[in-house]
Amino acid sequence: MAEHRKTPDVLADILSGDVPAPDLGTPLPIGRITDLPPRRPAPRTSKPKPEPGITAAIPSPAPATWEYETVSFQDAHGWRPRFVNGRELRDWMFGPLIHDYVNQRSADGWELAAVASGQSMYGTSDRYQIYFRRPRR
């Protein structure tokens, strides 16, 4: 077994009085909480007045209302959109693949809001759905 290097026990030497304790400076005075000066609350200020020529407040835009689109995909040599809002697309088997379709909808102003998989919604094997949204026009 390897022999460990012996480390001096500085704390034992200080407590036994063999080595003087190092000077850590003057200790801070210990006081009570009641010795502290009372704390005053910050003064209340009124809202700053706008300078002349500057609009005081910019009106916020009205909350957006959204229109949504639900698209179900089915596998036909790749995942292709088959149903849009419950209506089957004509010749859907020759439509764009899922990644191309998402890019097309994005170019048309639609935002991808959610993606789901699970039970079929409209057909027998359309288990993948994408939900798009855009501000109502």
JOBELWO-V463954 format. One record per residue. N is the residue number from 1. RES is the residue in one small letter. PSI is psi in whole degrees, -180 to 180 (NA if undefined). D_LAST is the distance of its C-alpha to the last C-alpha in Angstrom with 2 decimals. Layout:
BEGIN
n=N res=RES psi=PSI d_last=D_LAST
n=N res=RES psi=PSI d_last=D_LAST
END
This chain:
BEGIN
n=1 res=m psi=137 d_last=81.71
n=2 res=a psi=144 d_last=80.64
n=3 res=e psi=129 d_last=81.97
n=4 res=h psi=145 d_last=79.36
n=5 res=r psi=132 d_last=79.74
n=6 res=k psi=127 d_last=80.94
n=7 res=t psi=135 d_last=78.67
n=8 res=p psi=143 d_last=80.40
n=9 res=d psi=87 d_last=79.68
n=10 res=v psi=-41 d_last=78.91
n=11 res=l psi=-42 d_last=77.98
n=12 res=a psi=-39 d_last=81.29
n=13 res=d psi=-41 d_last=83.22
n=14 res=i psi=-44 d_last=81.54
n=15 res=l psi=-31 d_last=82.09
n=16 res=s psi=-14 d_last=85.72
n=17 res=g psi=2 d_last=86.43
n=18 res=d psi=-35 d_last=87.49
n=19 res=v psi=133 d_last=84.73
n=20 res=p psi=145 d_last=83.56
n=21 res=a psi=142 d_last=79.95
n=22 res=p psi=148 d_last=77.76
n=23 res=d psi=117 d_last=77.05
n=24 res=l psi=12 d_last=73.37
n=25 res=g psi=179 d_last=73.66
n=26 res=t psi=133 d_last=74.07
n=27 res=p psi=150 d_last=72.26
n=28 res=l psi=146 d_last=69.67
n=29 res=p psi=140 d_last=70.89
n=30 res=i psi=124 d_last=69.74
n=31 res=g psi=177 d_last=68.67
n=32 res=r psi=161 d_last=67.16
n=33 res=i psi=-32 d_last=63.68
n=34 res=t psi=-15 d_last=65.27
n=35 res=d psi=-13 d_last=66.76
n=36 res=l psi=148 d_last=63.32
n=37 res=p psi=150 d_last=62.32
n=38 res=p psi=145 d_last=59.90
n=39 res=r psi=129 d_last=56.24
n=40 res=r psi=140 d_last=54.51
n=41 res=p psi=152 d_last=50.83
n=42 res=a psi=142 d_last=48.65
n=43 res=p psi=143 d_last=48.36
n=44 res=r psi=137 d_last=45.21
n=45 res=t psi=147 d_last=43.33
n=46 res=s psi=167 d_last=40.84
n=47 res=k psi=140 d_last=37.54
n=48 res=p psi=141 d_last=38.23
n=49 res=k psi=136 d_last=37.67
n=50 res=p psi=150 d_last=35.36
n=51 res=e psi=152 d_last=37.17
n=52 res=p psi=138 d_last=36.90
n=53 res=g psi=-6 d_last=34.10
n=54 res=i psi=132 d_last=31.98
n=55 res=t psi=134 d_last=28.98
n=56 res=a psi=-44 d_last=29.89
n=57 res=a psi=140 d_last=26.56
n=58 res=i psi=122 d_last=23.18
n=59 res=p psi=138 d_last=20.56
n=60 res=s psi=149 d_last=18.44
n=61 res=p psi=153 d_last=14.66
n=62 res=a psi=146 d_last=13.20
n=63 res=p psi=138 d_last=12.95
n=64 res=a psi=141 d_last=9.78
n=65 res=t psi=145 d_last=8.81
n=66 res=w psi=152 d_last=8.64
n=67 res=e psi=145 d_last=8.53
n=68 res=y psi=157 d_last=11.94
n=69 res=e psi=127 d_last=14.12
n=70 res=t psi=125 d_last=17.91
n=71 res=v psi=127 d_last=20.17
n=72 res=s psi=139 d_last=23.95
n=73 res=f psi=146 d_last=26.43
n=74 res=q psi=150 d_last=29.92
n=75 res=d psi=120 d_last=32.82
n=76 res=a psi=81 d_last=33.81
n=77 res=h psi=46 d_last=35.66
n=78 res=g psi=156 d_last=33.01
n=79 res=w psi=122 d_last=29.96
n=80 res=r psi=150 d_last=27.42
n=81 res=p psi=131 d_last=24.26
n=82 res=r psi=-42 d_last=25.48
n=83 res=f psi=134 d_last=22.98
n=84 res=v psi=116 d_last=19.17
n=85 res=n psi=40 d_last=18.09
n=86 res=g psi=-6 d_last=21.63
n=87 res=r psi=130 d_last=21.89
n=88 res=e psi=135 d_last=24.55
n=89 res=l psi=141 d_last=23.85
n=90 res=r psi=138 d_last=26.38
n=91 res=d psi=40 d_last=28.93
n=92 res=w psi=-27 d_last=27.45
n=93 res=m psi=-18 d_last=30.87
n=94 res=f psi=10 d_last=30.38
n=95 res=g psi=-180 d_last=26.86
n=96 res=p psi=156 d_last=26.19
n=97 res=l psi=165 d_last=27.74
n=98 res=i psi=-45 d_last=25.81
n=99 res=h psi=-35 d_last=25.71
n=100 res=d psi=-39 d_last=24.58
n=101 res=y psi=-43 d_last=21.80
n=102 res=v psi=-42 d_last=20.50
n=103 res=n psi=-38 d_last=20.66
n=104 res=q psi=-46 d_last=18.78
n=105 res=r psi=-37 d_last=15.83
n=106 res=s psi=-41 d_last=15.95
n=107 res=a psi=-25 d_last=15.98
n=108 res=d psi=6 d_last=12.79
n=109 res=g psi=4 d_last=11.01
n=110 res=w psi=143 d_last=12.01
n=111 res=e psi=135 d_last=14.28
n=112 res=l psi=118 d_last=17.46
n=113 res=a psi=-35 d_last=17.67
n=114 res=a psi=159 d_last=20.95
n=115 res=v psi=140 d_last=23.71
n=116 res=a psi=155 d_last=26.24
n=117 res=s psi=152 d_last=29.38
n=118 res=g psi=-124 d_last=31.67
n=119 res=q psi=152 d_last=31.87
n=120 res=s psi=145 d_last=30.48
n=121 res=m psi=-49 d_last=27.37
n=122 res=y psi=-39 d_last=27.43
n=123 res=g psi=-169 d_last=30.33
n=124 res=t psi=-26 d_last=33.72
n=125 res=s psi=32 d_last=33.19
n=126 res=d psi=73 d_last=29.50
n=127 res=r psi=0 d_last=30.16
n=128 res=y psi=128 d_last=27.64
n=129 res=q psi=146 d_last=23.98
n=130 res=i psi=136 d_last=21.16
n=131 res=y psi=126 d_last=18.03
n=132 res=f psi=158 d_last=14.87
n=133 res=r psi=156 d_last=11.74
n=134 res=r psi=156 d_last=8.62
n=135 res=p psi=138 d_last=6.24
n=136 res=r psi=137 d_last=3.76
n=137 res=r psi=NA d_last=0.00
END
